[in-house]
């Protein structure tokens, strides 16, 4: 990976971690063929779009491919019993 791309990936990851709309540190960011690829999981489709929006604001002149998946978080069917 090009050194400029490495700095750009760091800038994007920092923005995702520090922006109050996302506060997300576990997004995998890759740059390939001049495109930013976002990978990972998030809890809602709205959050998925917000993550891409933050990245687009940081790097407005590059295409963002949002490949993140939405996973539904649900309550467990029953309480877990913990015993010694």
PDB file with SEQRES, HELIX, SHEET and CRYST1 records, atoms N, CA, C and O in Angstrom:
SEQRES   1 A   84  UNK UNK UNK UNK UNK UNK UNK UNK UNK UNK UNK UNK UNK          
SEQRES   2 A   84  UNK UNK UNK UNK UNK UNK UNK UNK UNK UNK UNK UNK UNK          
SEQRES   3 A   84  UNK UNK UNK UNK UNK UNK UNK UNK UNK UNK UNK UNK UNK          
SEQRES   4 A   84  UNK UNK UNK UNK UNK UNK UNK UNK UNK UNK UNK UNK UNK          
SEQRES   5 A   84  UNK UNK UNK UNK UNK UNK UNK UNK UNK UNK UNK UNK UNK          
SEQRES   6 A   84  UNK UNK UNK UNK UNK UNK UNK UNK UNK UNK UNK UNK UNK          
SEQRES   7 A   84  UNK UNK UNK UNK UNK UNK                                      
HELIX    1 AA1 UNK A    3  UNK A   18  1                                  16    
HELIX    2 AA2 UNK A   45  UNK A   58  1                                  14    
SHEET    1 AA1 3 UNK A  28  UNK A  32  0                                        
SHEET    2 AA1 3 UNK A  35  UNK A  39 -1                                        
SHEET    3 AA1 3 UNK A  63  UNK A  66  1                                        
SHEET    1 AA2 2 UNK A  41  UNK A  42  0                                        
SHEET    2 AA2 2 UNK A  69  UNK A  70  1                                        
CRYST1    1.000    1.000    1.000  90.00  90.00  90.00 P 1           1          
ATOM      1  N   UNK A   1       0.839  -1.179   0.000  1.00  0.00           N  
ATOM      2  CA  UNK A   1       0.000   0.000   0.000  1.00  0.00           C  
ATOM      3  C   UNK A   1       0.882   1.240   0.000  1.00  0.00           C  
ATOM      4  O   UNK A   1       1.893   1.294   0.699  1.00  0.00           O  
ATOM      5  N   UNK A   2       0.509   2.189  -0.752  1.00  0.00           N  
ATOM      6  CA  UNK A   2       1.179   3.471  -0.875  1.00  0.00           C  
ATOM      7  C   UNK A   2       1.183   4.185   0.480  1.00  0.00           C  
ATOM      8  O   UNK A   2       0.208   4.109   1.227  1.00  0.00           O  
ATOM      9  N   UNK A   3       2.294   4.886   0.796  1.00  0.00           N  
ATOM     10  CA  UNK A   3       2.425   5.578   2.078  1.00  0.00           C  
ATOM     11  C   UNK A   3       1.330   6.631   2.263  1.00  0.00           C  
ATOM     12  O   UNK A   3       0.813   6.799   3.367  1.00  0.00           O  
ATOM     13  N   UNK A   4       0.974   7.341   1.184  1.00  0.00           N  
ATOM     14  CA  UNK A   4      -0.114   8.329   1.280  1.00  0.00           C  
ATOM     15  C   UNK A   4      -1.418   7.651   1.685  1.00  0.00           C  
ATOM     16  O   UNK A   4      -2.179   8.196   2.484  1.00  0.00           O  
ATOM     17  N   UNK A   5      -1.678   6.469   1.140  1.00  0.00           N  
ATOM     18  CA  UNK A   5      -2.893   5.733   1.492  1.00  0.00           C  
ATOM     19  C   UNK A   5      -2.861   5.306   2.954  1.00  0.00           C  
ATOM     20  O   UNK A   5      -3.899   5.301   3.617  1.00  0.00           O  
ATOM     21  N   UNK A   6      -1.691   4.948   3.465  1.00  0.00           N  
ATOM     22  CA  UNK A   6      -1.584   4.553   4.870  1.00  0.00           C  
ATOM     23  C   UNK A   6      -1.963   5.719   5.780  1.00  0.00           C  
ATOM     24  O   UNK A   6      -2.678   5.534   6.765  1.00  0.00           O  
ATOM     25  N   UNK A   7      -1.486   6.918   5.454  1.00  0.00           N  
ATOM     26  CA  UNK A   7      -1.852   8.093   6.243  1.00  0.00           C  
ATOM     27  C   UNK A   7      -3.338   8.384   6.119  1.00  0.00           C  
ATOM     28  O   UNK A   7      -3.976   8.772   7.098  1.00  0.00           O  
ATOM     29  N   UNK A   8      -3.890   8.206   4.949  1.00  0.00           N  
ATOM     30  CA  UNK A   8      -5.311   8.441   4.718  1.00  0.00           C  
ATOM     31  C   UNK A   8      -6.168   7.454   5.506  1.00  0.00           C  
ATOM     32  O   UNK A   8      -7.182   7.843   6.087  1.00  0.00           O  
ATOM     33  N   UNK A   9      -5.774   6.196   5.532  1.00  0.00           N  
ATOM     34  CA  UNK A   9      -6.489   5.188   6.325  1.00  0.00           C  
ATOM     35  C   UNK A   9      -6.471   5.595   7.797  1.00  0.00           C  
ATOM     36  O   UNK A   9      -7.496   5.506   8.473  1.00  0.00           O  
ATOM     37  N   UNK A  10      -5.334   6.035   8.294  1.00  0.00           N  
ATOM     38  CA  UNK A  10      -5.231   6.489   9.683  1.00  0.00           C  
ATOM     39  C   UNK A  10      -6.123   7.690   9.956  1.00  0.00           C  
ATOM     40  O   UNK A  10      -6.761   7.770  11.006  1.00  0.00           O  
ATOM     41  N   UNK A  11      -6.168   8.618   9.017  1.00  0.00           N  
ATOM     42  CA  UNK A  11      -7.014   9.806   9.159  1.00  0.00           C  
ATOM     43  C   UNK A  11      -8.490   9.416   9.216  1.00  0.00           C  
ATOM     44  O   UNK A  11      -9.251   9.960  10.016  1.00  0.00           O  
ATOM     45  N   UNK A  12      -8.890   8.473   8.365  1.00  0.00           N  
ATOM     46  CA  UNK A  12     -10.279   8.012   8.342  1.00  0.00           C  
ATOM     47  C   UNK A  12     -10.619   7.283   9.645  1.00  0.00           C  
ATOM     48  O   UNK A  12     -11.668   7.530  10.239  1.00  0.00           O  
ATOM     49  N   UNK A  13      -9.739   6.389  10.086  1.00  0.00           N  
ATOM     50  CA  UNK A  13      -9.995   5.642  11.321  1.00  0.00           C  
ATOM     51  C   UNK A  13     -10.077   6.583  12.519  1.00  0.00           C  
ATOM     52  O   UNK A  13     -10.895   6.376  13.416  1.00  0.00           O  
ATOM     53  N   UNK A  14      -9.242   7.605  12.541  1.00  0.00           N  
ATOM     54  CA  UNK A  14      -9.282   8.588  13.618  1.00  0.00           C  
ATOM     55  C   UNK A  14     -10.606   9.352  13.599  1.00  0.00           C  
ATOM     56  O   UNK A  14     -11.209   9.587  14.646  1.00  0.00           O  
ATOM     57  N   UNK A  15     -11.049   9.736  12.409  1.00  0.00           N  
ATOM     58  CA  UNK A  15     -12.320  10.457  12.295  1.00  0.00           C  
ATOM     59  C   UNK A  15     -13.485   9.596  12.776  1.00  0.00           C  
ATOM     60  O   UNK A  15     -14.372  10.089  13.471  1.00  0.00           O  
ATOM     61  N   UNK A  16     -13.489   8.324  12.414  1.00  0.00           N  
ATOM     62  CA  UNK A  16     -14.565   7.429  12.845  1.00  0.00           C  
ATOM     63  C   UNK A  16     -14.555   7.223  14.359  1.00  0.00           C  
ATOM     64  O   UNK A  16     -15.610   7.086  14.977  1.00  0.00           O  
ATOM     65  N   UNK A  17     -13.369   7.202  14.948  1.00  0.00           N  
ATOM     66  CA  UNK A  17     -13.257   6.985  16.392  1.00  0.00           C  
ATOM     67  C   UNK A  17     -13.621   8.232  17.190  1.00  0.00           C  
ATOM     68  O   UNK A  17     -14.151   8.119  18.295  1.00  0.00           O  
ATOM     69  N   UNK A  18     -13.347   9.417  16.651  1.00  0.00           N  
ATOM     70  CA  UNK A  18     -13.541  10.644  17.423  1.00  0.00           C  
ATOM     71  C   UNK A  18     -14.827  11.394  17.095  1.00  0.00           C  
ATOM     72  O   UNK A  18     -15.267  12.226  17.888  1.00  0.00           O  
ATOM     73  N   UNK A  19     -15.436  11.121  15.951  1.00  0.00           N  
ATOM     74  CA  UNK A  19     -16.676  11.814  15.601  1.00  0.00           C  
ATOM     75  C   UNK A  19     -17.796  11.308  16.504  1.00  0.00           C  
ATOM     76  O   UNK A  19     -18.009  10.099  16.592  1.00  0.00           O  
ATOM     77  N   UNK A  20     -18.524  12.214  17.184  1.00  0.00           N  
ATOM     78  CA  UNK A  20     -19.575  11.770  18.103  1.00  0.00           C  
ATOM     79  C   UNK A  20     -20.720  11.030  17.413  1.00  0.00           C  
ATOM     80  O   UNK A  20     -21.475  10.321  18.078  1.00  0.00           O  
ATOM     81  N   UNK A  21     -20.862  11.177  16.114  1.00  0.00           N  
ATOM     82  CA  UNK A  21     -21.919  10.456  15.403  1.00  0.00           C  
ATOM     83  C   UNK A  21     -21.591   8.986  15.242  1.00  0.00           C  
ATOM     84  O   UNK A  21     -22.489   8.164  15.057  1.00  0.00           O  
ATOM     85  N   UNK A  22     -20.304   8.645  15.311  1.00  0.00           N  
ATOM     86  CA  UNK A  22     -19.911   7.256  15.084  1.00  0.00           C  
ATOM     87  C   UNK A  22     -19.194   6.633  16.273  1.00  0.00           C  
ATOM     88  O   UNK A  22     -19.575   5.547  16.710  1.00  0.00           O  
ATOM     89  N   UNK A  23     -18.173   7.284  16.806  1.00  0.00           N  
ATOM     90  CA  UNK A  23     -17.363   6.738  17.907  1.00  0.00           C  
ATOM     91  C   UNK A  23     -17.055   5.265  17.662  1.00  0.00           C  
ATOM     92  O   UNK A  23     -17.188   4.434  18.561  1.00  0.00           O  
ATOM     93  N   UNK A  24     -16.649   4.957  16.451  1.00  0.00           N  
ATOM     94  CA  UNK A  24     -16.476   3.571  16.011  1.00  0.00           C  
ATOM     95  C   UNK A  24     -15.004   3.293  15.751  1.00  0.00           C  
ATOM     96  O   UNK A  24     -14.370   3.996  14.964  1.00  0.00           O  
ATOM     97  N   UNK A  25     -14.457   2.280  16.401  1.00  0.00           N  
ATOM     98  CA  UNK A  25     -13.044   1.961  16.234  1.00  0.00           C  
ATOM     99  C   UNK A  25     -12.798   0.658  15.498  1.00  0.00           C  
ATOM    100  O   UNK A  25     -11.654   0.342  15.172  1.00  0.00           O  
ATOM    101  N   UNK A  26     -13.839  -0.096  15.232  1.00  0.00           N  
ATOM    102  CA  UNK A  26     -13.622  -1.420  14.655  1.00  0.00           C  
ATOM    103  C   UNK A  26     -14.032  -1.529  13.192  1.00  0.00           C  
ATOM    104  O   UNK A  26     -14.392  -2.610  12.725  1.00  0.00           O  
ATOM    105  N   UNK A  27     -13.979  -0.413  12.469  1.00  0.00           N  
ATOM    106  CA  UNK A  27     -14.258  -0.436  11.039  1.00  0.00           C  
ATOM    107  C   UNK A  27     -12.947  -0.711  10.311  1.00  0.00           C  
ATOM    108  O   UNK A  27     -11.953  -0.019  10.531  1.00  0.00           O  
ATOM    109  N   UNK A  28     -12.945  -1.709   9.453  1.00  0.00           N  
ATOM    110  CA  UNK A  28     -11.758  -1.988   8.651  1.00  0.00           C  
ATOM    111  C   UNK A  28     -11.815  -1.085   7.420  1.00  0.00           C  
ATOM    112  O   UNK A  28     -12.793  -1.100   6.673  1.00  0.00           O  
ATOM    113  N   UNK A  29     -10.773  -0.311   7.222  1.00  0.00           N  
ATOM    114  CA  UNK A  29     -10.701   0.637   6.108  1.00  0.00           C  
ATOM    115  C   UNK A  29      -9.589   0.189   5.174  1.00  0.00           C  
ATOM    116  O   UNK A  29      -8.444   0.010   5.589  1.00  0.00           O  
ATOM    117  N   UNK A  30      -9.940   0.013   3.914  1.00  0.00           N  
ATOM    118  CA  UNK A  30      -8.944  -0.331   2.898  1.00  0.00           C  
ATOM    119  C   UNK A  30      -9.097   0.628   1.731  1.00  0.00           C  
ATOM    120  O   UNK A  30     -10.199   1.088   1.433  1.00  0.00           O  
ATOM    121  N   UNK A  31      -8.000   0.922   1.081  1.00  0.00           N  
ATOM    122  CA  UNK A  31      -8.054   1.735  -0.126  1.00  0.00           C  
ATOM    123  C   UNK A  31      -7.483   0.902  -1.256  1.00  0.00           C  
ATOM    124  O   UNK A  31      -6.355   0.412  -1.193  1.00  0.00           O  
ATOM    125  N   UNK A  32      -8.299   0.755  -2.297  1.00  0.00           N  
ATOM    126  CA  UNK A  32      -7.905  -0.065  -3.447  1.00  0.00           C  
ATOM    127  C   UNK A  32      -8.435   0.599  -4.709  1.00  0.00           C  
ATOM    128  O   UNK A  32      -9.609   0.962  -4.784  1.00  0.00           O  
ATOM    129  N   UNK A  33      -7.580   0.752  -5.680  1.00  0.00           N  
ATOM    130  CA  UNK A  33      -7.949   1.349  -6.972  1.00  0.00           C  
ATOM    131  C   UNK A  33      -8.621   2.708  -6.803  1.00  0.00           C  
ATOM    132  O   UNK A  33      -9.567   3.038  -7.518  1.00  0.00           O  
ATOM    133  N   UNK A  34      -8.122   3.489  -5.851  1.00  0.00           N  
ATOM    134  CA  UNK A  34      -8.645   4.834  -5.651  1.00  0.00           C  
ATOM    135  C   UNK A  34      -9.991   4.893  -4.954  1.00  0.00           C  
ATOM    136  O   UNK A  34     -10.620   5.950  -4.921  1.00  0.00           O  
ATOM    137  N   UNK A  35     -10.447   3.779  -4.398  1.00  0.00           N  
ATOM    138  CA  UNK A  35     -11.723   3.729  -3.680  1.00  0.00           C  
ATOM    139  C   UNK A  35     -11.482   3.361  -2.221  1.00  0.00           C  
ATOM    140  O   UNK A  35     -10.568   2.604  -1.893  1.00  0.00           O  
ATOM    141  N   UNK A  36     -12.322   3.913  -1.361  1.00  0.00           N  
ATOM    142  CA  UNK A  36     -12.271   3.569   0.057  1.00  0.00           C  
ATOM    143  C   UNK A  36     -13.299   2.467   0.299  1.00  0.00           C  
ATOM    144  O   UNK A  36     -14.474   2.613  -0.037  1.00  0.00           O  
ATOM    145  N   UNK A  37     -12.841   1.370   0.885  1.00  0.00           N  
ATOM    146  CA  UNK A  37     -13.722   0.248   1.206  1.00  0.00           C  
ATOM    147  C   UNK A  37     -13.866   0.171   2.726  1.00  0.00           C  
ATOM    148  O   UNK A  37     -12.873   0.130   3.452  1.00  0.00           O  
ATOM    149  N   UNK A  38     -15.112   0.153   3.195  1.00  0.00           N  
ATOM    150  CA  UNK A  38     -15.400   0.040   4.622  1.00  0.00           C  
ATOM    151  C   UNK A  38     -15.966  -1.343   4.892  1.00  0.00           C  
ATOM    152  O   UNK A  38     -16.916  -1.766   4.233  1.00  0.00           O  
ATOM    153  N   UNK A  39     -15.390  -2.053   5.858  1.00  0.00           N  
ATOM    154  CA  UNK A  39     -15.836  -3.396   6.185  1.00  0.00           C  
ATOM    155  C   UNK A  39     -15.970  -3.541   7.696  1.00  0.00           C  
ATOM    156  O   UNK A  39     -15.248  -2.913   8.470  1.00  0.00           O  
ATOM    157  N   UNK A  40     -16.897  -4.372   8.081  1.00  0.00           N  
ATOM    158  CA  UNK A  40     -17.128  -4.613   9.498  1.00  0.00           C  
ATOM    159  C   UNK A  40     -18.603  -4.803   9.746  1.00  0.00           C  
ATOM    160  O   UNK A  40     -19.381  -5.046   8.823  1.00  0.00           O  
ATOM    161  N   UNK A  41     -18.981  -4.687  11.009  1.00  0.00           N  
ATOM    162  CA  UNK A  41     -20.380  -4.876  11.387  1.00  0.00           C  
ATOM    163  C   UNK A  41     -20.839  -3.700  12.222  1.00  0.00           C  
ATOM    164  O   UNK A  41     -20.060  -3.086  12.951  1.00  0.00           O  
ATOM    165  N   UNK A  42     -22.124  -3.402  12.100  1.00  0.00           N  
ATOM    166  CA  UNK A  42     -22.730  -2.364  12.908  1.00  0.00           C  
ATOM    167  C   UNK A  42     -24.162  -2.768  13.231  1.00  0.00           C  
ATOM    168  O   UNK A  42     -24.689  -3.719  12.654  1.00  0.00           O  
ATOM    169  N   UNK A  43     -24.788  -2.044  14.153  1.00  0.00           N  
ATOM    170  CA  UNK A  43     -26.073  -2.491  14.686  1.00  0.00           C  
ATOM    171  C   UNK A  43     -27.308  -2.032  13.910  1.00  0.00           C  
ATOM    172  O   UNK A  43     -28.357  -2.669  14.007  1.00  0.00           O  
ATOM    173  N   UNK A  44     -27.212  -0.941  13.142  1.00  0.00           N  
ATOM    174  CA  UNK A  44     -28.386  -0.464  12.401  1.00  0.00           C  
ATOM    175  C   UNK A  44     -27.978   0.041  11.020  1.00  0.00           C  
ATOM    176  O   UNK A  44     -26.822   0.385  10.778  1.00  0.00           O  
ATOM    177  N   UNK A  45     -28.959   0.074  10.127  1.00  0.00           N  
ATOM    178  CA  UNK A  45     -28.702   0.595   8.792  1.00  0.00           C  
ATOM    179  C   UNK A  45     -28.397   2.092   8.849  1.00  0.00           C  
ATOM    180  O   UNK A  45     -27.576   2.592   8.081  1.00  0.00           O  
ATOM    181  N   UNK A  46     -29.058   2.797   9.754  1.00  0.00           N  
ATOM    182  CA  UNK A  46     -28.802   4.240   9.915  1.00  0.00           C  
ATOM    183  C   UNK A  46     -27.351   4.480  10.316  1.00  0.00           C  
ATOM    184  O   UNK A  46     -26.695   5.377   9.787  1.00  0.00           O  
ATOM    185  N   UNK A  47     -26.856   3.680  11.247  1.00  0.00           N  
ATOM    186  CA  UNK A  47     -25.456   3.815  11.692  1.00  0.00           C  
ATOM    187  C   UNK A  47     -24.501   3.481  10.544  1.00  0.00           C  
ATOM    188  O   UNK A  47     -23.461   4.122  10.390  1.00  0.00           O  
ATOM    189  N   UNK A  48     -24.850   2.496   9.757  1.00  0.00           N  
ATOM    190  CA  UNK A  48     -24.039   2.120   8.594  1.00  0.00           C  
ATOM    191  C   UNK A  48     -23.905   3.315   7.645  1.00  0.00           C  
ATOM    192  O   UNK A  48     -22.810   3.611   7.166  1.00  0.00           O  
ATOM    193  N   UNK A  49     -25.019   3.999   7.377  1.00  0.00           N  
ATOM    194  CA  UNK A  49     -24.993   5.165   6.495  1.00  0.00           C  
ATOM    195  C   UNK A  49     -24.227   6.339   7.117  1.00  0.00           C  
ATOM    196  O   UNK A  49     -23.536   7.075   6.412  1.00  0.00           O  
ATOM    197  N   UNK A  50     -24.349   6.509   8.426  1.00  0.00           N  
ATOM    198  CA  UNK A  50     -23.636   7.589   9.112  1.00  0.00           C  
ATOM    199  C   UNK A  50     -22.130   7.384   9.026  1.00  0.00           C  
ATOM    200  O   UNK A  50     -21.382   8.342   8.834  1.00  0.00           O  
ATOM    201  N   UNK A  51     -21.688   6.156   9.165  1.00  0.00           N  
ATOM    202  CA  UNK A  51     -20.255   5.852   9.060  1.00  0.00           C  
ATOM    203  C   UNK A  51     -19.740   6.250   7.675  1.00  0.00           C  
ATOM    204  O   UNK A  51     -18.688   6.878   7.561  1.00  0.00           O  
ATOM    205  N   UNK A  52     -20.473   5.888   6.630  1.00  0.00           N  
ATOM    206  CA  UNK A  52     -20.072   6.250   5.271  1.00  0.00           C  
ATOM    207  C   UNK A  52     -20.092   7.764   5.078  1.00  0.00           C  
ATOM    208  O   UNK A  52     -19.241   8.313   4.377  1.00  0.00           O  
ATOM    209  N   UNK A  53     -21.051   8.434   5.692  1.00  0.00           N  
ATOM    210  CA  UNK A  53     -21.142   9.891   5.568  1.00  0.00           C  
ATOM    211  C   UNK A  53     -19.930  10.566   6.196  1.00  0.00           C  
ATOM    212  O   UNK A  53     -19.362  11.490   5.614  1.00  0.00           O  
ATOM    213  N   UNK A  54     -19.535  10.112   7.370  1.00  0.00           N  
ATOM    214  CA  UNK A  54     -18.360  10.677   8.035  1.00  0.00           C  
ATOM    215  C   UNK A  54     -17.127  10.505   7.153  1.00  0.00           C  
ATOM    216  O   UNK A  54     -16.336  11.436   7.000  1.00  0.00           O  
ATOM    217  N   UNK A  55     -16.964   9.329   6.580  1.00  0.00           N  
ATOM    218  CA  UNK A  55     -15.817   9.071   5.704  1.00  0.00           C  
ATOM    219  C   UNK A  55     -15.870   9.982   4.481  1.00  0.00           C  
ATOM    220  O   UNK A  55     -14.842  10.520   4.069  1.00  0.00           O  
ATOM    221  N   UNK A  56     -17.045  10.160   3.901  1.00  0.00           N  
ATOM    222  CA  UNK A  56     -17.196  11.038   2.731  1.00  0.00           C  
ATOM    223  C   UNK A  56     -16.875  12.485   3.067  1.00  0.00           C  
ATOM    224  O   UNK A  56     -16.380  13.223   2.214  1.00  0.00           O  
ATOM    225  N   UNK A  57     -17.148  12.898   4.292  1.00  0.00           N  
ATOM    226  CA  UNK A  57     -16.817  14.258   4.720  1.00  0.00           C  
ATOM    227  C   UNK A  57     -15.309  14.432   4.883  1.00  0.00           C  
ATOM    228  O   UNK A  57     -14.768  15.499   4.593  1.00  0.00           O  
ATOM    229  N   UNK A  58     -14.637  13.389   5.343  1.00  0.00           N  
ATOM    230  CA  UNK A  58     -13.183  13.448   5.538  1.00  0.00           C  
ATOM    231  C   UNK A  58     -12.459  13.423   4.197  1.00  0.00           C  
ATOM    232  O   UNK A  58     -11.472  14.132   4.006  1.00  0.00           O  
ATOM    233  N   UNK A  59     -12.949  12.608   3.271  1.00  0.00           N  
ATOM    234  CA  UNK A  59     -12.321  12.452   1.958  1.00  0.00           C  
ATOM    235  C   UNK A  59     -13.397  12.629   0.877  1.00  0.00           C  
ATOM    236  O   UNK A  59     -13.852  11.647   0.291  1.00  0.00           O  
ATOM    237  N   UNK A  60     -13.799  13.866   0.613  1.00  0.00           N  
ATOM    238  CA  UNK A  60     -14.917  14.080  -0.312  1.00  0.00           C  
ATOM    239  C   UNK A  60     -14.611  13.767  -1.775  1.00  0.00           C  
ATOM    240  O   UNK A  60     -15.532  13.618  -2.578  1.00  0.00           O  
ATOM    241  N   UNK A  61     -13.338  13.668  -2.127  1.00  0.00           N  
ATOM    242  CA  UNK A  61     -12.978  13.448  -3.529  1.00  0.00           C  
ATOM    243  C   UNK A  61     -12.725  11.986  -3.882  1.00  0.00           C  
ATOM    244  O   UNK A  61     -12.242  11.688  -4.974  1.00  0.00           O  
ATOM    245  N   UNK A  62     -13.049  11.066  -2.960  1.00  0.00           N  
ATOM    246  CA  UNK A  62     -12.873   9.637  -3.243  1.00  0.00           C  
ATOM    247  C   UNK A  62     -14.198   8.905  -3.077  1.00  0.00           C  
ATOM    248  O   UNK A  62     -15.017   9.262  -2.230  1.00  0.00           O  
ATOM    249  N   UNK A  63     -14.398   7.881  -3.892  1.00  0.00           N  
ATOM    250  CA  UNK A  63     -15.590   7.051  -3.797  1.00  0.00           C  
ATOM    251  C   UNK A  63     -15.498   6.171  -2.551  1.00  0.00           C  
ATOM    252  O   UNK A  63     -14.450   5.599  -2.252  1.00  0.00           O  
ATOM    253  N   UNK A  64     -16.616   6.077  -1.834  1.00  0.00           N  
ATOM    254  CA  UNK A  64     -16.679   5.240  -0.640  1.00  0.00           C  
ATOM    255  C   UNK A  64     -17.575   4.048  -0.928  1.00  0.00           C  
ATOM    256  O   UNK A  64     -18.737   4.208  -1.303  1.00  0.00           O  
ATOM    257  N   UNK A  65     -17.033   2.863  -0.751  1.00  0.00           N  
ATOM    258  CA  UNK A  65     -17.810   1.637  -0.912  1.00  0.00           C  
ATOM    259  C   UNK A  65     -18.083   1.088   0.482  1.00  0.00           C  
ATOM    260  O   UNK A  65     -17.180   0.618   1.175  1.00  0.00           O  
ATOM    261  N   UNK A  66     -19.335   1.158   0.869  1.00  0.00           N  
ATOM    262  CA  UNK A  66     -19.729   0.728   2.197  1.00  0.00           C  
ATOM    263  C   UNK A  66     -20.127  -0.744   2.143  1.00  0.00           C  
ATOM    264  O   UNK A  66     -21.223  -1.086   1.701  1.00  0.00           O  
ATOM    265  N   UNK A  67     -19.232  -1.597   2.592  1.00  0.00           N  
ATOM    266  CA  UNK A  67     -19.448  -3.036   2.568  1.00  0.00           C  
ATOM    267  C   UNK A  67     -19.744  -3.575   3.976  1.00  0.00           C  
ATOM    268  O   UNK A  67     -19.628  -4.773   4.233  1.00  0.00           O  
ATOM    269  N   UNK A  68     -20.126  -2.670   4.871  1.00  0.00           N  
ATOM    270  CA  UNK A  68     -20.422  -3.071   6.238  1.00  0.00           C  
ATOM    271  C   UNK A  68     -21.748  -3.829   6.286  1.00  0.00           C  
ATOM    272  O   UNK A  68     -22.657  -3.571   5.496  1.00  0.00           O  
ATOM    273  N   UNK A  69     -21.838  -4.762   7.222  1.00  0.00           N  
ATOM    274  CA  UNK A  69     -23.068  -5.516   7.381  1.00  0.00           C  
ATOM    275  C   UNK A  69     -23.771  -5.082   8.668  1.00  0.00           C  
ATOM    276  O   UNK A  69     -23.133  -4.704   9.650  1.00  0.00           O  
ATOM    277  N   UNK A  70     -25.085  -5.149   8.632  1.00  0.00           N  
ATOM    278  CA  UNK A  70     -25.891  -4.811   9.803  1.00  0.00           C  
ATOM    279  C   UNK A  70     -26.243  -6.115  10.507  1.00  0.00           C  
ATOM    280  O   UNK A  70     -26.797  -7.036   9.908  1.00  0.00           O  
ATOM    281  N   UNK A  71     -25.911  -6.168  11.781  1.00  0.00           N  
ATOM    282  CA  UNK A  71     -26.279  -7.350  12.570  1.00  0.00           C  
ATOM    283  C   UNK A  71     -27.323  -6.926  13.596  1.00  0.00           C  
ATOM    284  O   UNK A  71     -27.184  -5.893  14.252  1.00  0.00           O  
ATOM    285  N   UNK A  72     -28.344  -7.719  13.722  1.00  0.00           N  
ATOM    286  CA  UNK A  72     -29.408  -7.406  14.654  1.00  0.00           C  
ATOM    287  C   UNK A  72     -29.028  -7.915  16.036  1.00  0.00           C  
ATOM    288  O   UNK A  72     -28.750  -9.098  16.230  1.00  0.00           O  
ATOM    289  N   UNK A  73     -29.023  -6.999  16.984  1.00  0.00           N  
ATOM    290  CA  UNK A  73     -28.732  -7.369  18.363  1.00  0.00           C  
ATOM    291  C   UNK A  73     -30.053  -7.555  19.091  1.00  0.00           C  
ATOM    292  O   UNK A  73     -30.883  -6.647  19.139  1.00  0.00           O  
ATOM    293  N   UNK A  74     -30.238  -8.733  19.651  1.00  0.00           N  
ATOM    294  CA  UNK A  74     -31.487  -9.027  20.348  1.00  0.00           C  
ATOM    295  C   UNK A  74     -31.196  -9.469  21.773  1.00  0.00           C  
ATOM    296  O   UNK A  74     -30.076  -9.841  22.121  1.00  0.00           O  
ATOM    297  N   UNK A  75     -32.225  -9.415  22.568  1.00  0.00           N  
ATOM    298  CA  UNK A  75     -32.131  -9.902  23.947  1.00  0.00           C  
ATOM    299  C   UNK A  75     -31.978 -11.423  23.914  1.00  0.00           C  
ATOM    300  O   UNK A  75     -32.514 -12.073  23.016  1.00  0.00           O  
ATOM    301  N   UNK A  76     -31.267 -11.990  24.862  1.00  0.00           N  
ATOM    302  CA  UNK A  76     -31.200 -13.454  24.920  1.00  0.00           C  
ATOM    303  C   UNK A  76     -32.568 -14.027  25.261  1.00  0.00           C  
ATOM    304  O   UNK A  76     -33.375 -13.367  25.917  1.00  0.00           O  
ATOM    305  N   UNK A  77     -32.829 -15.238  24.825  1.00  0.00           N  
ATOM    306  CA  UNK A  77     -34.117 -15.886  25.075  1.00  0.00           C  
ATOM    307  C   UNK A  77     -34.350 -16.107  26.567  1.00  0.00           C  
ATOM    308  O   UNK A  77     -35.483 -16.043  27.042  1.00  0.00           O  
ATOM    309  N   UNK A  78     -33.271 -16.366  27.298  1.00  0.00           N  
ATOM    310  CA  UNK A  78     -33.397 -16.563  28.743  1.00  0.00           C  
ATOM    311  C   UNK A  78     -32.114 -16.092  29.417  1.00  0.00           C  
ATOM    312  O   UNK A  78     -31.061 -15.988  28.788  1.00  0.00           O  
ATOM    313  N   UNK A  79     -32.228 -15.817  30.690  1.00  0.00           N  
ATOM    314  CA  UNK A  79     -31.067 -15.358  31.443  1.00  0.00           C  
ATOM    315  C   UNK A  79     -30.050 -16.488  31.582  1.00  0.00           C  
ATOM    316  O   UNK A  79     -30.405 -17.655  31.745  1.00  0.00           O  
ATOM    317  N   UNK A  80     -28.794 -16.110  31.512  1.00  0.00           N  
ATOM    318  CA  UNK A  80     -27.730 -17.096  31.687  1.00  0.00           C  
ATOM    319  C   UNK A  80     -27.489 -17.316  33.183  1.00  0.00           C  
ATOM    320  O   UNK A  80     -27.336 -16.366  33.951  1.00  0.00           O  
ATOM    321  N   UNK A  81     -27.459 -18.566  33.567  1.00  0.00           N  
ATOM    322  CA  UNK A  81     -27.224 -18.898  34.974  1.00  0.00           C  
ATOM    323  C   UNK A  81     -25.734 -19.132  35.159  1.00  0.00           C  
ATOM    324  O   UNK A  81     -25.118 -19.919  34.441  1.00  0.00           O  
ATOM    325  N   UNK A  82     -25.172 -18.438  36.131  1.00  0.00           N  
ATOM    326  CA  UNK A  82     -23.742 -18.577  36.418  1.00  0.00           C  
ATOM    327  C   UNK A  82     -23.619 -19.213  37.794  1.00  0.00           C  
ATOM    328  O   UNK A  82     -24.192 -18.739  38.775  1.00  0.00           O  
ATOM    329  N   UNK A  83     -22.858 -20.296  37.838  1.00  0.00           N  
ATOM    330  CA  UNK A  83     -22.668 -20.979  39.124  1.00  0.00           C  
ATOM    331  C   UNK A  83     -21.189 -21.220  39.349  1.00  0.00           C  
ATOM    332  O   UNK A  83     -20.399 -21.297  38.407  1.00  0.00           O  
ATOM    333  N   UNK A  84     -20.841 -21.334  40.590  1.00  0.00           N  
ATOM    334  CA  UNK A  84     -19.436 -21.593  40.951  1.00  0.00           C  
ATOM    335  C   UNK A  84     -19.136 -23.051  40.962  1.00  0.00           C  
ATOM    336  O   UNK A  84     -18.005 -23.447  41.244  1.00  0.00           O  
TER     337      UNK A  84                                                      
END                                                                             
